[in-house]
Amino acid sequence: MKQEDVNCILDIGSTKLRFSVISTLSKEIYFNEREVLNYLSNKEISLFNSEQILDETIKEAEKKIGFHLNNLNILVDSRDIISVDISIKNNFEGKKISNTDVNYLLLEAKKIVQENYKEYFVIHSIIQRYILDEKIFANISYENLQYNNLTLEIKFICFPKEIYKKIIDLLNKNQIELKNFGCSSYIKSKSYNTQFQEYELKIFLDIGYNKTILTIYNDQNILCFFKVIKIGSQNITNDISIILKINNDEAEILKKRLHQSEIIFSGKTETNYSNQMDLLKKIIFARIEEIFNLSLNNIYLFDEIKRKKSILIFTGEGSKILENNSIYLDNFFESFIKSNSALKRLPTKREVASMCLFLASSNSSAITGQCLNVDCGVFPQ
């Protein structure tokens, strides 16, 4: 077996470092997971003991597979990852459009993003829609593709350059070259997405140590929404610590054992135990509800999720405090609507259409420069 026969993947998290060696036939040859404490944000970049652990892990992996590893695929998340949406258009005047033309437009759009976000570099480019003479396509075939205008709607996922440099330094110290670099939450959700083909919208909520990343895929398996929320499982631990007046280590243990029978509140009677358990659940689910609200606070996106057959899938270390890793959204939708709109409901299609007709008619001739929200009084998000 040689290096070209395997893919080596290093998943760098805030609290875990995972190293996998997978054959080109998708068979796992080696896997190791170690506890670490990394800070991967623009305010604080620190990999602590990851250098030593990576060195030990690589040596162990090389011994297992029998040859020297010289490159790695890196998966990593950061609370400072951003996404940028851009639309770029070109007039082909009826000429045949090729794959080269599309790639050229994609590179031009990428160049615009990198010129305007100098502290970031693009790690993923996702074409969300092709618009050919006002006709919209999710995918295109280049056979007989002749149109006047081509517009690409693209989502770029961008990673902070300073954190990237720190990770490259880590590899250099271990004499390892970088093969590919990707956003862990996006890559994993893209893989999981194929398991839920019966749904029109697949919503993945990756709850990490100090951030949560929301990714949403449509029925054509295209990423249509990406958002980073700077709240994670560590915030839940802090809440438990403050309210129950215990240290963070004890709070972390209670959080992880929420659905296990061996939770012990020292010196508590059976009645007090029940009260403490109820309080613990309230603390945890209050913060989870906040994560939901911050994730899905785009009311128009929320309405689309409610109308379509959708599923919410929890991933990440922080999601382990929940009883199930996937839920149907009906109960959450009802709770969101009642607590976030004055009329305790969302507008109907007819109500929105009626407002459009009114604004297009002469009856609205005295209205100008106004923002009219047809949203049943949704509270500011």
C-alpha positions in Angstrom: 0.0 0.0 0.0 1.2 3.5 -0.9 0.3 7.1 0.0 -1.7 7.4 -3.2 -3.8 4.4 -2.1 -5.2 6.2 1.0 -6.8 9.5 2.1 -5.6 10.8 5.4 -8.0 13.1 7.2 -7.3 15.3 10.2 -10.4 16.8 11.8 -9.4 19.6 14.1 -12.1 20.5 16.7 -12.1 22.7 19.8 -12.1 19.7 22.1 -11.3 16.7 19.9 -8.6 15.8 17.3 -9.6 13.0 15.0 -7.3 11.3 12.6 -8.4 8.8 10.0 -6.7 6.8 7.2 -9.2 5.6 4.6 -8.4 3.5 1.6 -9.5 4.6 -1.9 -12.2 1.9 -1.6 -13.6 3.8 1.4 -12.4 1.3 3.9 -11.2 2.7 7.2 -7.7 1.5 7.9 -6.9 3.6 11.0 -8.8 5.9 13.4 -7.7 7.7 16.5 -9.6 10.3 18.6 -7.8 12.4 21.3 -8.9 15.1 23.7 -7.5 18.6 23.0 -8.3 22.2 23.9 -8.0 24.4 20.8 -9.1 28.0 20.4 -9.8 28.7 16.7 -11.2 32.3 16.5 -9.8 35.6 15.3 -9.6 36.8 18.9 -7.6 33.8 20.2 -5.8 31.3 18.1 -4.2 28.5 20.2 -3.6 24.8 19.5 -2.1 24.0 22.9 -1.1 20.3 23.0 -2.3 19.4 19.4 1.3 19.5 18.1 2.4 16.7 20.4 -0.8 14.7 20.0 -0.6 15.0 16.2 3.0 13.8 16.2 2.1 10.8 18.4 -0.9 10.0 16.2 1.0 10.2 12.9 3.7 7.9 14.2 1.1 5.4 15.4 -0.7 5.5 12.1 2.5 5.1 10.1 3.3 2.0 12.2 -0.1 0.6 11.5 -0.1 1.1 7.7 3.6 0.6 7.1 4.7 3.7 5.2 5.4 7.4 5.8 2.5 9.9 5.5 3.5 13.1 3.7 0.1 14.9 3.2 -3.2 15.4 5.0 -6.7 16.5 4.2 -7.7 19.0 6.9 -11.3 19.5 8.2 -11.8 22.4 10.6 -14.5 24.8 11.9 -14.3 28.2 13.4 -16.8 30.6 14.9 -15.4 33.2 12.5 -16.1 31.3 9.2 -18.3 33.4 7.0 -20.3 32.8 3.8 -20.6 35.3 1.0 -23.4 35.2 -1.7 -22.6 36.7 -5.1 -24.3 36.8 -8.5 -22.3 37.3 -11.6 -23.5 37.6 -15.2 -22.0 37.4 -18.7 -23.5 38.0 -22.2 -22.6 35.3 -24.7 -24.8 36.6 -27.5 -26.2 33.2 -28.4 -22.8 31.5 -28.6 -22.4 28.0 -27.2 -21.5 28.0 -23.5 -18.9 25.6 -22.3 -17.6 24.4 -18.9 -14.6 26.6 -19.4 -16.9 29.7 -19.6 -18.6 28.7 -16.3 -15.3 28.1 -14.6 -14.1 31.5 -15.8 -17.2 33.3 -14.3 -16.7 31.3 -11.1 -13.0 32.5 -10.8 -14.1 36.1 -11.5 -16.6 35.9 -8.7 -14.1 34.3 -6.4 -11.6 37.1 -7.2 -14.2 39.7 -6.3 -14.8 38.0 -2.9 -11.1 37.8 -2.1 -10.5 41.4 -3.0 -13.3 42.5 -0.6 -12.6 40.1 2.2 -8.8 40.3 2.5 -8.6 38.6 5.9 -10.3 35.5 4.5 -9.7 33.0 1.7 -12.3 30.9 -0.1 -12.4 27.2 0.8 -15.7 26.2 -0.8 -17.5 27.6 -3.9 -21.0 26.3 -4.4 -23.0 27.2 -7.5 -26.6 27.4 -6.3 -28.4 28.4 -9.5 -27.7 28.8 -13.2 -29.9 31.4 -14.8 -30.0 31.1 -18.6 -32.0 33.9 -20.3 -34.2 34.1 -17.2 -34.7 30.3 -17.0 -33.5 28.8 -13.7 -31.6 25.5 -13.5 -30.0 23.7 -10.5 -27.7 21.8 -12.9 -26.9 22.2 -16.5 -25.7 19.9 -19.4 -23.2 21.5 -21.8 -24.6 19.8 -24.9 -26.1 22.4 -27.2 -26.1 25.0 -24.5 -26.7 28.2 -26.5 -28.1 31.2 -24.7 -27.6 35.0 -24.7 -27.1 35.5 -20.9 -25.7 33.3 -18.2 -25.9 34.3 -14.5 -24.4 32.3 -11.7 -25.6 32.6 -8.2 -22.8 31.4 -6.0 -22.2 30.9 -2.2 -18.6 31.1 -1.1 -17.5 29.7 2.4 -14.5 31.7 3.6 -12.0 30.9 6.3 -9.9 33.3 8.4 -6.3 33.5 7.0 -4.7 33.8 10.4 -6.2 30.5 11.7 -5.2 28.9 8.4 -1.6 29.9 8.9 -1.6 28.5 12.4 -2.8 25.1 11.1 -0.2 25.1 8.3 2.5 25.8 10.9 1.2 22.7 12.8 1.6 20.6 9.7 5.0 22.0 8.9 6.3 21.1 12.4 5.3 17.5 11.6 6.8 17.6 8.1 3.3 17.1 6.5 2.0 18.9 3.4 -1.6 20.1 3.0 -3.6 18.2 0.4 -7.1 19.7 0.8 -8.6 22.2 3.4 -12.4 22.2 4.2 -15.1 23.3 6.5 -15.9 20.4 8.7 -19.6 21.2 9.2 -20.2 21.7 5.5 -18.3 18.5 4.4 -20.1 16.4 7.0 -23.6 17.7 6.3 -23.0 17.3 2.6 -22.2 13.6 3.2 -25.2 13.1 5.6 -27.5 14.9 3.2 -27.7 11.9 0.9 -29.3 9.8 3.6 -32.5 12.0 3.7 -33.6 12.1 0.0 -37.3 11.8 0.9 -37.3 15.4 2.4 -37.5 18.6 0.5 -35.4 20.5 2.9 -32.7 19.0 5.2 -31.6 21.2 8.0 -28.3 20.3 9.8 -27.5 22.0 13.1 -23.9 21.3 14.2 -23.6 22.3 17.8 -19.9 22.7 18.6 -17.9 23.9 21.6 -18.2 27.6 21.2 -20.3 27.9 18.0 -23.2 26.3 16.1 -23.3 26.0 12.3 -26.5 25.7 10.4 -26.6 24.2 6.9 -29.7 23.7 4.8 -30.0 21.6 1.6 -32.9 21.7 -0.9 -34.5 18.7 -2.7 -31.8 19.0 -5.4 -29.1 18.5 -2.7 -27.8 22.0 -3.2 -26.6 24.0 -0.2 -29.1 26.9 0.0 -28.3 28.3 3.5 -25.2 28.5 5.7 -25.0 30.4 9.0 -22.6 30.5 12.0 -24.0 31.3 15.4 -21.5 32.1 18.1 -23.1 30.0 20.8 -22.3 26.4 21.5 -22.2 23.7 24.1 -19.8 25.6 26.3 -22.4 28.3 26.9 -24.7 25.5 28.2 -22.0 24.3 30.6 -21.5 27.9 31.8 -25.3 28.3 32.4 -25.4 25.1 34.5 -22.4 26.1 36.5 -23.8 29.5 37.4 -27.3 28.5 38.2 -26.5 25.3 40.1 -23.4 27.0 41.7 -21.0 24.3 40.8 -17.7 24.4 38.9 -17.5 24.0 35.1 -16.1 20.4 35.3 -19.0 19.3 37.4 -21.4 21.1 35.1 -19.9 19.4 32.0 -20.4 16.0 33.6 -24.1 16.8 34.4 -24.7 18.0 30.9 -23.3 14.9 29.2 -25.2 12.6 31.6 -28.6 14.3 31.1 -30.3 11.2 29.7 -28.4 8.7 31.8 -29.7 7.2 35.0 -26.4 7.6 36.9 -26.7 11.4 37.4 -26.1 12.1 41.1 -26.8 15.3 42.9 -24.9 14.8 46.2 -26.9 15.1 49.4 -30.3 15.3 47.6 -33.5 13.5 48.6 -35.6 11.8 45.9 -38.0 14.9 45.7 -35.1 17.3 45.4 -33.4 15.0 42.8 -36.6 15.4 40.6 -36.6 19.2 41.1 -32.9 19.4 40.2 -33.4 17.3 37.1 -36.2 19.5 36.0 -34.1 22.6 36.6 -31.1 21.0 34.7 -33.4 20.3 31.7 -34.8 23.8 31.7 -31.3 25.3 31.7 -30.2 23.2 28.8 -33.3 23.5 26.6 -33.5 27.3 27.2 -30.1 27.6 25.6 -31.0 25.1 22.8 -34.2 27.1 22.1 -32.0 30.3 21.8 -29.8 28.5 19.3 -32.9 27.5 17.3 -34.2 31.0 17.3 -30.9 32.5 16.2 -30.5 29.9 13.5 -33.9 30.2 12.0 -34.7 33.9 12.5 -35.1 34.5 8.8 -38.9 34.5 8.7 -39.1 33.8 5.0 -36.8 30.9 5.2 -38.7 29.7 8.3 -42.0 29.9 6.4 -40.5 27.8 3.5 -39.3 25.2 6.0 -42.7 25.0 7.5 -44.5 24.6 4.2 -42.2 21.9 2.8 -41.4 18.4 4.1 -38.4 19.1 6.3 -36.3 17.4 8.8 -33.8 18.8 11.4 -30.7 16.7 12.1 -28.4 17.5 15.0 -24.7 16.8 14.6 -21.6 17.7 16.6 -20.4 17.0 20.1 -22.9 19.4 21.7 -25.9 17.6 20.1 -25.2 14.5 22.3 -27.1 16.1 25.2 -30.3 15.7 23.2 -32.3 12.4 23.3 -32.6 12.1 19.5 -30.3 13.3 16.7 -33.2 14.1 14.4 -36.7 15.5 15.1 -39.8 16.6 13.1 -40.2 20.3 13.3 -44.0 20.7 14.0 -43.7 21.3 17.7 -40.9 23.7 17.3 -42.7 25.6 14.6 -45.8 26.1 16.8 -43.7 27.3 19.7 -41.7 29.7 17.4 -44.8 31.2 15.9 -46.6 31.8 19.2 -43.6 33.4 20.8 -42.2 35.4 17.9 -45.3 37.0 16.2 -47.9 39.4 17.6 -50.8 37.6 15.8 -49.3 34.2 16.9 -49.3 32.9 13.3 -47.6 33.5 9.9 -49.1 35.3 6.9 -50.9 33.2 4.3 -50.0 33.3 0.6 -53.3 35.2 -0.1 -52.4 37.9 2.4 -49.0 38.5 0.8 -50.5 38.4 -2.7 -53.2 40.9 -1.7 -50.6 43.4 -0.5 -48.7 43.0 -3.8 -51.8 43.7 -5.8 -52.6 46.7 -3.6 -49.0 48.1 -4.1 -49.3 47.5 -7.9 -52.6 49.3 -8.1 -53.5 53.0 -8.3 -54.9 52.7 -4.7 -51.3 52.9 -3.4 -50.3 55.9 -5.5 -49.7 58.1 -2.5 -47.3 55.5 -0.9 -43.5 55.9 -1.6 -40.3 55.1 0.2 -41.9 52.8 2.7 -41.1 49.4 4.1 -44.3 47.4 4.6 -43.9 44.1 6.5 -46.6 41.5 5.8 -45.4 39.2 8.6 -48.2 39.1 11.3 -46.1 41.3 13.5 -43.0 39.2 13.8 -40.9 40.6 16.6 -37.4 42.0 15.7 -34.9 39.2 15.5 
